[in-house]
Amino acid sequence: MHNISHWLDLHDLEQLTGQDIVAAFHSKAFAQSLFEKNVLGEGDQIRTALEDQQLVFQTIVCPALASGFADTNSARQALNQLKPQTLDAGEHRPHTVATGVGGQPVVAMTWAGGPRDVMCLAHEAAHGLQVLLSDRELMPPVARETCAFIGELLLINHMRQCDPVLFQSLTGIWKQQTAQYLGKNMDDLSFALGDMLTAYHYDLNYPFARIASTQLFQRGSGDWIDRLFSSGADAMKHLPLDVMANRAGDIPNHLPPMPPSDAAHPAVEAYRSLGAMALLDIDHWHGECERNIEDYYARLLGHLHDRTAFLVLDEARRPAGYATWIKTPSGQLEITRQAAPFGGYLSLQKSLERHLADRGPVSACHPRSARQEQVAW
């Protein structure tokens, strides 16, 4: 790759998509804090000896990485094929070498026996694991680094219970490195996306990979990690870059979280939903300001009675958007309103599609548009 234009082509990314991800980052749309600090007692120390690189690899890194995979056995077998190698100080940057079909990938790095070395070992081991699970098929660098960052997150999460002191050290290291990746590296990438002839540098891969890794990791356990690590050249399809770009212009969701669902009291649930939709309309407003309060209340209550309203909550259970629809005389569903004041239109759309799946074609009515009706899906 010679410049940022070639980099975008390699990742099947549009310039505007990249710029939207940068804009979403600057609008603070992505939460980067994944772990709360453990409360440590006075005199607590790291429980595990870190002097021996091979021992740390076998007893800490391998179990941590394998724990995140649905197919734990395949992950363990692949990790057992990796060969850690200690470099002399200042010899090279840490790196992983794929040694060809049948060979053992080599994880090469310096080793001083500290928490930062353990983090680096997990990063490089995740690279090696991705190489093996992808059958050595070349993966685009942003996806490659996303896998490596997920390896770091699996390590940190594993240490929460195994070694709280090491967990706290690793959390601090993650935050320090994030400041670099989303500081200078993000600034460099932002500049490059504005000038397509900017020379390519490998560090430009880190900002999007760092954000993507945290967004994916928040999904929790599941086979998504197996699919990503084994996807090879198709890995970009498994990264949430379009979702990240769609959050450009998002504003912070200031609404309070909804309480847990209460199936025993459906009337209470309905009125909670009505209140949440009203709060969303206060922020969104478009198309509702002409209604008087009586008509507004009657309309929403009618949708709740008819089960033709759908409320979406974010990961913190805060109201994020809602939609309503009607059933036409022909039996087709027509969406009458979609409101997502904090910018999560894509999430609302996808959730609504899943909710209305198998109910036939759905159209959308936009009374303020020159085109009165269009197919939604």
C-alpha positions as CSV (number, residue, x, y, z in Angstrom):
1,M,0.0,0.0,0.0
2,H,1.3,3.5,-0.9
3,N,-1.3,5.9,0.4
4,I,-4.6,6.1,2.3
5,S,-6.6,5.5,-0.9
6,H,-5.0,2.1,-1.3
7,W,-5.7,1.4,2.4
8,L,-9.4,2.2,1.9
9,D,-9.6,-0.1,-1.1
10,L,-7.9,-3.0,0.7
11,H,-10.5,-2.7,3.5
12,D,-13.4,-2.2,1.2
13,L,-14.1,1.2,2.9
14,E,-15.5,4.4,1.5
15,Q,-13.7,7.7,2.4
16,L,-17.0,9.0,3.8
17,T,-17.5,6.0,6.0
18,G,-14.0,6.5,7.5
19,Q,-14.7,10.2,8.1
20,D,-18.0,9.4,9.7
21,I,-16.3,7.0,12.1
22,V,-13.9,9.7,13.1
23,A,-16.8,12.1,13.5
24,A,-18.6,9.6,15.7
25,F,-15.5,9.2,17.8
26,H,-15.2,12.9,18.3
27,S,-18.8,13.1,19.3
28,K,-18.0,10.6,22.1
29,A,-20.4,8.0,20.6
30,F,-18.2,5.1,21.7
31,A,-17.7,4.1,25.3
32,Q,-14.1,2.9,25.8
33,S,-14.4,2.0,29.5
34,L,-15.1,-1.7,29.8
35,F,-13.8,-2.7,33.2
36,E,-14.4,-1.3,36.6
37,K,-11.4,-1.4,38.9
38,N,-11.3,-4.1,41.5
39,V,-11.2,-3.0,45.1
40,L,-7.8,-4.2,46.5
41,G,-6.8,-4.8,50.0
42,E,-3.6,-3.3,51.5
43,G,-0.6,-5.4,50.6
44,D,-2.3,-7.3,47.8
45,Q,0.3,-8.5,45.2
46,I,0.3,-10.1,41.8
47,R,-0.4,-13.8,42.5
48,T,1.4,-15.2,39.4
49,A,5.1,-15.3,38.7
50,L,5.8,-13.5,35.4
51,E,9.5,-14.2,34.9
52,D,9.1,-17.2,32.6
53,Q,7.6,-16.2,29.3
54,Q,6.7,-19.8,28.3
55,L,5.1,-20.5,31.7
56,V,3.0,-17.2,31.4
57,F,2.0,-18.2,27.9
58,Q,0.8,-21.7,29.0
59,T,-0.8,-20.8,32.3
60,I,-2.2,-17.3,31.7
61,V,-2.4,-16.3,28.0
62,C,-3.6,-19.6,26.5
63,P,-6.5,-20.1,29.0
64,A,-7.5,-16.5,28.7
65,L,-7.7,-16.5,24.9
66,A,-9.4,-19.9,24.7
67,S,-12.0,-18.8,27.2
68,G,-13.6,-16.4,24.7
69,F,-14.3,-19.0,22.0
70,A,-17.4,-21.1,21.6
71,D,-15.2,-23.9,20.3
72,T,-12.7,-23.8,23.1
73,N,-10.9,-27.0,22.1
74,S,-10.1,-25.7,18.6
75,A,-8.7,-22.5,20.1
76,R,-6.6,-24.4,22.6
77,Q,-5.2,-26.7,19.9
78,A,-4.3,-23.7,17.7
79,L,-2.7,-21.9,20.6
80,N,-0.6,-25.0,21.4
81,Q,1.0,-24.6,17.9
82,L,2.3,-21.2,18.7
83,K,6.0,-20.8,19.6
84,P,7.0,-17.9,21.8
85,Q,10.4,-16.5,21.2
86,T,12.4,-14.0,23.3
87,L,14.2,-11.2,21.5
88,D,17.1,-9.2,22.7
89,A,16.3,-5.8,24.1
90,G,15.9,-3.3,21.2
91,E,16.2,-5.9,18.5
92,H,12.8,-5.6,16.9
93,R,9.2,-4.5,17.6
94,P,7.0,-7.4,18.8
95,H,5.7,-9.4,15.9
96,T,4.2,-12.7,14.8
97,V,5.6,-14.6,11.9
98,A,3.5,-17.1,10.0
99,T,6.0,-19.7,9.0
100,G,4.1,-21.3,6.1
101,V,1.8,-24.4,5.8
102,G,2.6,-26.9,8.5
103,G,5.0,-24.6,10.4
104,Q,4.5,-23.2,13.9
105,P,3.8,-19.4,13.9
106,V,6.5,-17.6,16.0
107,V,5.5,-15.0,18.5
108,A,8.7,-12.8,18.9
109,M,9.1,-10.1,21.6
110,T,11.4,-8.9,24.3
111,W,10.6,-10.2,27.8
112,A,11.2,-8.4,31.2
113,G,8.5,-10.2,33.1
114,G,6.1,-7.4,33.8
115,P,2.3,-6.8,33.1
116,R,3.1,-4.9,30.0
117,D,4.9,-7.9,28.6
118,V,1.9,-10.2,29.4
119,M,-0.4,-7.8,27.5
120,C,2.0,-7.8,24.5
121,L,2.2,-11.6,24.6
122,A,-1.6,-11.9,24.5
123,H,-1.7,-9.4,21.6
124,E,0.8,-11.3,19.5
125,A,-0.7,-14.7,20.5
126,A,-4.1,-13.5,19.3
127,H,-2.4,-12.6,15.9
128,G,-1.0,-16.2,15.8
129,L,-4.3,-17.7,16.7
130,Q,-6.0,-15.7,14.0
131,V,-3.4,-16.9,11.4
132,L,-4.1,-20.5,12.3
133,L,-7.9,-20.3,12.5
134,S,-7.9,-18.5,9.2
135,D,-5.8,-21.3,7.6
136,R,-3.1,-18.6,7.0
137,E,-5.3,-16.6,4.7
138,L,-4.3,-13.0,4.6
139,M,-6.6,-10.8,6.7
140,P,-6.8,-7.0,6.2
141,P,-4.8,-5.2,8.8
142,V,-7.6,-3.3,10.6
143,A,-9.4,-6.7,11.1
144,R,-6.0,-8.3,12.1
145,E,-5.5,-5.7,14.8
146,T,-9.1,-6.0,16.0
147,C,-8.4,-9.7,16.7
148,A,-5.2,-8.8,18.6
149,F,-7.0,-6.2,20.7
150,I,-9.8,-8.7,21.5
151,G,-7.0,-11.0,22.7
152,E,-5.9,-8.3,25.1
153,L,-9.5,-7.8,26.3
154,L,-9.9,-11.5,26.9
155,L,-6.7,-11.5,29.0
156,I,-7.9,-8.6,31.1
157,N,-11.3,-10.1,31.6
158,H,-9.8,-13.5,32.6
159,M,-7.5,-11.9,35.2
160,R,-10.5,-10.1,36.9
161,Q,-11.0,-13.3,39.0
162,C,-7.7,-15.1,38.6
163,D,-5.4,-12.2,39.7
164,P,-7.1,-8.9,40.7
165,V,-3.8,-7.0,41.1
166,L,-2.6,-8.1,37.6
167,F,-6.1,-7.2,36.3
168,Q,-5.8,-3.7,37.6
169,S,-2.3,-3.3,36.1
170,L,-3.6,-4.6,32.7
171,T,-6.6,-2.3,32.8
172,G,-4.2,0.7,33.4
173,I,-2.0,-0.4,30.5
174,W,-5.1,-0.7,28.2
175,K,-6.2,2.8,29.0
176,Q,-2.7,4.2,28.4
177,Q,-2.4,2.5,25.1
178,T,-5.9,3.6,24.1
179,A,-4.9,7.2,24.7
180,Q,-2.2,6.7,22.1
181,Y,-4.3,4.8,19.5
182,L,-7.2,7.3,19.8
183,G,-5.0,10.3,20.3
184,K,-2.1,10.8,17.9
185,N,-3.0,7.8,15.7
186,M,-6.6,9.0,15.4
187,D,-5.4,12.5,14.5
188,D,-3.1,11.1,11.8
189,L,-5.9,9.0,10.4
190,S,-8.3,11.9,10.4
191,F,-5.8,14.0,8.5
192,A,-5.1,11.1,6.0
193,L,-8.8,10.7,5.3
194,G,-8.9,14.3,4.2
195,D,-6.0,13.9,1.9
196,M,-6.2,10.7,-0.1
197,L,-2.5,11.0,-1.2
198,T,-1.2,10.8,2.4
199,A,1.4,8.0,2.7
200,Y,0.3,4.8,4.4
201,H,1.7,3.9,7.8
202,Y,0.8,0.8,9.7
203,D,-0.2,2.8,12.8
204,L,-3.2,4.1,10.9
205,N,-4.8,0.7,11.4
206,Y,-5.0,1.0,15.2
207,P,-7.8,3.6,15.8
208,F,-10.6,1.8,14.0
209,A,-9.4,-1.6,15.3
210,R,-9.4,-0.3,18.8
211,I,-12.9,1.0,18.6
212,A,-14.2,-2.0,16.8
213,S,-12.7,-4.4,19.4
214,T,-14.5,-2.7,22.2
215,Q,-17.8,-2.5,20.3
216,L,-17.5,-6.3,19.5
217,F,-16.4,-7.2,23.0
218,Q,-19.5,-5.7,24.6
219,R,-21.6,-8.3,22.8
220,G,-20.4,-10.8,25.4
221,S,-19.9,-14.5,24.8
222,G,-20.9,-16.1,21.6
223,D,-19.6,-17.7,18.4
224,W,-19.0,-14.2,16.8
225,I,-15.4,-14.4,17.9
226,D,-14.9,-17.8,16.3
227,R,-16.3,-16.5,13.0
228,L,-14.1,-13.3,13.1
229,F,-10.8,-15.1,13.8
230,S,-11.5,-17.7,11.1
231,S,-12.7,-15.3,8.5
232,G,-9.4,-14.5,6.7
233,A,-9.8,-12.2,3.7
234,D,-13.5,-11.7,4.5
235,A,-12.9,-10.4,8.0
236,M,-14.1,-6.9,7.3
237,K,-17.7,-8.2,7.0
238,H,-17.5,-9.1,10.7
239,L,-16.5,-5.7,11.9
240,P,-19.2,-3.2,12.9
241,L,-17.7,-0.3,10.9
242,D,-21.0,0.7,9.2
243,V,-22.7,0.8,12.6
244,M,-19.8,2.9,13.9
245,A,-20.1,5.3,11.0
246,N,-23.8,5.5,11.5
247,R,-23.3,7.0,14.9
248,A,-21.7,10.2,13.5
249,G,-23.7,13.1,14.9
250,D,-25.1,11.1,17.8
251,I,-25.6,13.0,21.0
252,P,-25.3,11.5,24.5
253,N,-28.4,9.7,25.7
254,H,-29.4,11.6,28.8
255,L,-32.6,9.6,29.6
256,P,-32.7,7.4,32.7
257,P,-32.6,3.6,32.3
258,M,-35.9,1.7,32.3
259,P,-36.4,-0.7,35.2
260,P,-36.4,-4.5,34.5
261,S,-39.4,-5.9,32.6
262,D,-42.4,-6.7,34.8
263,A,-44.5,-9.3,33.0
264,A,-46.8,-9.6,36.0
265,H,-48.0,-6.0,35.6
266,P,-48.6,-5.4,31.9
267,A,-50.4,-2.1,32.5
268,V,-47.5,-0.7,34.3
269,E,-45.2,-1.8,31.5
270,A,-47.4,-0.1,29.0
271,Y,-47.5,3.2,30.8
272,R,-43.7,3.1,31.3
273,S,-43.3,2.6,27.5
274,L,-45.7,5.4,26.8
275,G,-43.7,7.7,29.1
276,A,-40.5,6.7,27.4
277,M,-41.9,7.4,23.9
278,A,-43.0,10.8,25.1
279,L,-39.5,11.6,26.4
280,L,-38.1,10.5,23.1
281,D,-40.5,12.8,21.2
282,I,-39.6,15.7,23.4
283,D,-36.0,15.3,22.1
284,H,-36.9,14.3,18.6
285,W,-40.1,16.3,18.1
286,H,-40.3,16.3,14.3
287,G,-43.8,15.8,13.1
288,E,-45.5,15.8,16.6
289,C,-45.4,19.4,17.6
290,E,-48.7,20.1,15.9
291,R,-50.6,17.6,18.0
292,N,-52.4,18.7,21.2
293,I,-51.7,16.6,24.2
294,E,-55.0,14.8,24.1
295,D,-54.5,13.6,20.6
296,Y,-50.9,12.7,21.2
297,Y,-51.8,10.6,24.3
298,A,-54.7,8.8,22.5
299,R,-52.6,8.0,19.5
300,L,-49.8,6.3,21.5
301,L,-52.1,4.6,23.9
302,G,-54.0,3.2,20.9
303,H,-50.8,1.8,19.4
304,L,-49.9,0.2,22.8
305,H,-53.3,-1.4,23.0
306,D,-53.0,-2.7,19.4
307,R,-49.4,-3.9,20.0
308,T,-48.3,-1.7,17.0
309,A,-45.6,0.2,18.9
310,F,-42.0,-0.9,19.4
311,L,-39.6,0.6,21.9
312,V,-35.8,0.1,21.6
313,L,-33.5,0.3,24.6
314,D,-29.7,0.8,24.5
315,E,-27.2,-1.4,26.3
316,A,-27.8,0.5,29.5
317,R,-31.6,0.0,29.1
318,R,-32.2,3.7,28.3
319,P,-34.9,4.5,25.7
320,A,-33.1,5.0,22.4
321,G,-35.9,5.1,19.8
322,Y,-39.4,3.9,19.0
323,A,-41.6,3.1,16.0
324,T,-45.3,2.7,15.4
325,W,-47.2,1.2,12.5
326,I,-50.7,0.4,11.3
327,K,-52.2,-2.5,9.3
328,T,-53.8,-1.3,6.0
329,P,-57.1,-2.8,4.7
330,S,-54.9,-4.9,2.3
331,G,-53.2,-6.5,5.3
332,Q,-49.9,-4.7,4.7
333,L,-48.0,-3.0,7.5
334,E,-47.3,0.7,7.2
335,I,-44.8,2.4,9.5
336,T,-46.2,5.7,10.7
337,R,-43.4,6.9,12.9
338,Q,-39.7,6.3,13.6
339,A,-38.0,8.4,16.2
340,A,-34.4,8.0,17.3
341,P,-33.3,11.4,18.7
342,F,-29.8,10.2,19.8
343,G,-28.9,9.1,16.3
344,G,-29.4,5.3,16.5
345,Y,-31.6,5.1,13.4
346,L,-29.8,2.0,12.0
347,S,-30.2,0.1,15.3
348,L,-33.9,1.1,15.4
349,Q,-34.4,0.0,11.8
350,K,-32.6,-3.4,12.3
351,S,-34.4,-4.1,15.5
352,L,-37.8,-3.2,13.9
353,E,-37.1,-5.5,11.0
354,R,-36.4,-8.4,13.4
355,H,-39.5,-7.6,15.4
356,L,-41.8,-7.5,12.3
357,A,-40.1,-10.4,10.5
358,D,-42.4,-12.8,8.6
359,R,-45.3,-10.4,8.6
360,G,-45.1,-9.6,4.9
361,P,-44.0,-6.4,3.1
362,V,-43.7,-3.3,5.2
363,S,-44.0,0.3,3.8
364,A,-43.1,3.6,5.3
365,C,-45.3,6.7,5.1
366,H,-43.6,10.1,5.2
367,P,-46.3,12.8,5.1
368,R,-43.8,15.6,4.7
369,S,-42.1,14.0,1.8
370,A,-42.9,14.6,-1.9
371,R,-43.1,10.9,-2.2
372,Q,-45.9,9.8,0.1
373,E,-45.0,6.2,0.5
374,Q,-42.0,4.0,0.0
375,V,-41.1,0.4,0.6
376,A,-39.4,-0.1,4.0
377,W,-38.5,-3.8,3.4
